Amino acid sequence: MSLERVQRELLDGELHEESVERLLDHYQRMQGRLQEGEYDEAGTHIGNFCENMVNILLDQMGEGIQDHPAVDDFINDCLNGQIGLNEVDSIRLQIPRTIRAAYDIRNNRDSVHVNLRVPVNYADTQAGIAMCSWMLAEVLRVYGDGDHTDDMEEVGDLIEELSAPVSDGNPLTELETSRDDFDRQAVLEVLEGRVQVFGEDIRPGAEFEDLATDERIIVLMLGRLAATDLENIENQGASSGWYSEPADVSDTRVRQIANDLSFVSNSNQAGGYHIPGFRADEAIAYLEEE
């Protein structure tokens, strides 16, 4: 069974469409980051999964979705009996407690607070994904289309298939390329006039001011990718503060944009927010669509 099947079952259960799509996207991406060893980035997706789960449940409880879900408030309201009184205990009590555990792992690690100096490890990520898998299975059991999800063995097989790790010796690894490999000509073409590289300096070009805020962040990240490839700088990534000054936005806004873009990674090892070479084509496609 595929991720599309899960989405179809949940949408047939009349759950909030946009939140379901985002939830499943983050669910898929957190597993990909686990396999890539990007535990801090996986932690970010776990947190985003929890936030979309909150919106799904708020909508089902008749409370309305939130642009920036107040996770702690939702949990406290559920556990204190202020909302969701008509829901089954697993929805009203167990899922909020599980969200708190998963969200706490994410909040107490470098995945969102780089000043904590507490690195995200494999066990953190594995535990977070396991909790997200259980929550997804329970929501599917309770709200999924009753014509297809009454059989809990089928639901369990579905979730197990989605969360199964890639095993050693997988022949598909032959399709893998280097994480640092990218189309240099395509990056050059998208950066010309927008970003200039002078040794270690990555500066806005003449056309930079014409770009939207998210586009400015992206071209600056691609500029750092180019400078790293030219061996002008050692760390491709940078803090949100580095991007905020030339983009003329706040650090908080940089973090929001970076967390919303699936092709952006945040890694202490790389120095902060960056676009891995193998995802440069996604960034270029995004710019060309705008």
C-alpha positions in Angstrom: 0.0 0.0 0.0 1.3 3.5 -0.9 1.4 6.9 0.7 -1.3 7.9 -1.8 -3.6 5.1 -0.4 -3.1 6.5 3.1 -3.9 10.0 1.9 -7.0 8.8 0.1 -8.3 7.0 3.1 -7.8 10.0 5.4 -9.4 12.4 2.9 -12.3 10.1 2.4 -12.7 10.4 6.2 -13.2 14.2 5.6 -10.1 15.3 7.4 -8.6 18.7 6.7 -7.1 18.3 3.2 -4.2 20.7 3.4 -3.1 19.5 6.8 -3.3 15.9 5.7 -1.1 16.6 2.7 1.5 18.4 4.8 1.4 15.7 7.5 2.1 12.9 5.1 4.8 15.0 3.3 6.6 15.5 6.6 6.1 11.8 7.5 7.8 10.7 4.3 10.6 13.3 4.6 11.5 12.5 8.2 12.2 8.9 7.2 14.3 10.0 4.2 16.3 12.2 6.5 16.8 9.3 8.9 18.3 7.2 6.1 20.5 10.1 5.1 21.8 10.5 8.6 20.4 14.0 8.8 18.9 13.5 12.3 18.5 17.2 13.1 16.5 17.8 9.9 14.4 14.7 10.6 13.6 16.3 14.0 12.3 19.4 12.2 9.9 17.2 10.1 8.8 15.4 13.3 7.8 18.8 14.8 6.0 19.8 11.7 4.2 16.5 11.6 3.0 17.2 15.1 1.8 20.7 14.3 -0.2 19.4 11.3 -1.6 16.6 13.5 -2.8 19.3 15.9 -4.6 21.1 13.1 -6.3 17.9 11.9 -7.6 17.2 15.4 -8.6 20.8 16.1 -10.6 20.7 12.9 -12.3 17.4 13.8 -13.1 18.9 17.3 -14.8 21.9 15.7 -12.2 24.3 17.0 -10.8 25.5 13.6 -7.3 25.2 12.3 -4.5 27.7 13.2 -1.8 29.2 11.0 0.8 28.5 13.7 -0.6 25.8 15.9 -0.2 26.3 19.6 0.8 22.8 20.4 1.1 23.2 24.2 -2.3 24.9 24.4 -3.9 22.1 22.4 -2.4 19.4 24.6 -3.4 21.1 27.8 -6.9 21.8 26.6 -7.4 18.2 25.6 -6.0 16.8 28.8 -8.0 19.2 31.0 -11.2 18.3 29.3 -11.8 21.7 27.6 -12.1 20.4 24.1 -12.7 17.1 22.2 -15.1 15.7 24.8 -17.0 13.8 22.1 -13.8 12.1 20.8 -12.6 8.7 21.8 -9.9 8.5 24.5 -7.1 7.7 22.0 -7.8 11.0 20.1 -8.5 13.2 23.2 -5.9 11.8 25.5 -3.3 9.4 24.1 -2.4 11.3 20.9 -2.0 14.6 22.8 0.4 12.9 25.2 2.3 11.3 22.3 2.5 14.7 20.6 4.0 16.1 23.7 6.7 13.4 23.9 7.6 13.7 20.2 7.5 17.5 20.3 9.7 17.6 23.5 12.4 15.5 21.8 12.4 17.9 18.9 12.4 21.1 21.0 15.1 19.9 23.4 17.6 19.2 20.5 19.5 21.2 18.0 16.9 20.5 15.3 15.3 23.9 16.1 17.4 25.5 18.8 21.0 25.4 17.6 22.3 27.1 20.7 21.3 24.1 22.9 24.4 22.1 21.8 22.5 18.9 22.3 22.9 17.0 19.1 20.1 14.9 17.6 21.0 11.3 17.5 19.6 8.2 15.8 17.7 7.0 18.8 15.9 10.4 19.1 14.9 10.2 15.4 13.9 6.6 15.6 11.7 7.3 18.7 10.1 10.3 17.1 9.2 8.5 13.9 7.8 5.5 15.9 5.5 7.9 17.7 4.4 9.6 14.5 3.7 6.2 13.0 1.5 5.3 15.9 -0.4 8.6 15.7 -0.9 8.2 12.0 -2.2 4.6 12.4 -4.6 5.7 15.2 -6.0 8.6 13.2 -6.4 6.3 10.2 -8.2 3.7 12.4 -10.6 6.3 13.9 -11.3 8.6 11.0 -10.3 6.6 7.9 -12.9 5.5 5.3 -14.8 2.8 7.1 -15.2 0.8 3.9 -11.5 0.0 3.9 -9.9 0.5 7.3 -11.9 -1.7 9.6 -9.3 -4.4 9.3 -6.6 -3.3 11.8 -4.2 -5.8 10.5 -4.4 -4.1 7.1 -3.8 -0.7 8.8 -0.8 -2.1 10.7 0.7 -3.5 7.5 0.1 -0.1 5.8 2.0 1.8 8.4 4.7 -0.8 8.7 5.3 -0.6 5.0 5.6 3.2 5.1 8.0 3.2 8.0 10.2 0.3 6.9 13.9 1.3 6.7 15.9 0.7 3.7 18.0 -2.5 4.3 21.6 -3.0 3.6 22.4 -4.4 0.2 19.3 -2.7 -1.5 20.1 -2.9 -5.2 18.5 0.5 -5.6 21.5 2.1 -4.0 23.1 1.8 -7.4 20.9 4.7 -8.4 22.4 7.0 -5.7 24.7 9.8 -6.6 26.8 12.0 -4.4 25.0 14.4 -2.1 27.4 17.1 -3.4 26.7 16.5 -7.1 24.6 19.2 -8.9 24.1 20.8 -12.3 26.7 23.7 -12.2 25.5 25.3 -15.4 21.9 25.4 -14.2 23.0 27.0 -10.9 25.1 29.6 -12.8 22.1 30.5 -15.0 19.7 30.9 -12.1 22.2 33.0 -10.1 23.4 35.3 -12.9 22.4 38.9 -12.0 21.0 37.8 -8.7 24.0 36.8 -6.6 27.7 37.5 -7.0 30.6 35.5 -5.5 33.8 37.4 -4.6 36.1 35.0 -2.8 34.5 34.3 0.5 31.8 37.0 0.0 28.4 36.1 -1.4 26.7 39.3 -2.3 23.3 40.3 -3.8 23.4 41.2 -7.5 21.6 43.8 -9.4 18.4 41.8 -9.8 18.3 40.6 -6.1 16.0 43.4 -5.0 13.4 42.2 -7.6 13.0 38.9 -5.8 10.4 37.9 -3.2 11.7 37.2 0.3 11.7 33.4 -0.1 13.5 33.7 -3.5 16.2 35.8 -1.9 16.9 33.2 0.8 17.1 30.5 -1.9 19.5 32.3 -4.2 21.7 33.1 -1.2 21.8 29.5 -0.3 22.6 28.6 -3.9 25.3 31.2 -3.8 26.9 29.5 -0.8 26.6 26.2 -2.7 28.6 27.7 -5.6 31.1 29.3 -3.2 31.7 25.9 -1.5 32.1 24.1 -4.8 34.7 26.7 -5.8 36.4 26.0 -2.5 36.0 29.7 -1.5 34.3 28.9 1.8 34.6 25.8 4.0 31.0 25.6 5.4 28.2 25.7 3.0 25.6 26.3 5.6 25.0 29.5 7.6 22.9 30.7 10.5 19.6 32.4 9.9 21.2 35.7 10.9 23.6 35.4 8.0 20.7 35.2 5.5 18.5 37.8 7.3 20.8 40.8 6.7 21.1 40.7 2.9 17.5 39.5 2.5 16.3 42.3 4.8 14.1 40.1 6.9 14.2 38.9 10.5 16.0 35.8 11.7 12.6 34.3 12.6 11.3 34.8 9.1 14.4 33.1 7.6 13.8 30.1 9.9 10.1 29.9 8.9 11.0 30.0 5.2 13.7 27.5 5.5 11.5 25.0 7.5 8.8 25.3 4.9 11.1 24.5 1.9 11.6 20.7 1.6 14.9 21.1 -0.2 16.5 23.1 2.6 18.6 21.3 5.3 19.7 22.6 8.6 22.8 20.8 9.8 25.4 21.7 12.4 28.0 19.7 10.5 27.4 21.9 7.4 27.3 25.1 9.4 23.5 25.8 9.4 20.9 26.3 6.7 21.8 25.2 3.2 20.7 23.5 0.1 22.5 20.1 -0.5 23.9 19.8 -4.0 21.7 16.9 -4.9 18.6 19.1 -4.1 19.7 22.1 -6.1 17.5 21.1 -9.0 14.4 21.3 -6.7 15.5 24.8 -5.6 15.9 25.9 -9.2 12.5 24.5 -10.2 11.0 26.4 -7.3 12.5 29.7 -8.5 11.4 29.1 -12.1 7.8 28.5 -11.0 7.6 31.7 -9.0 
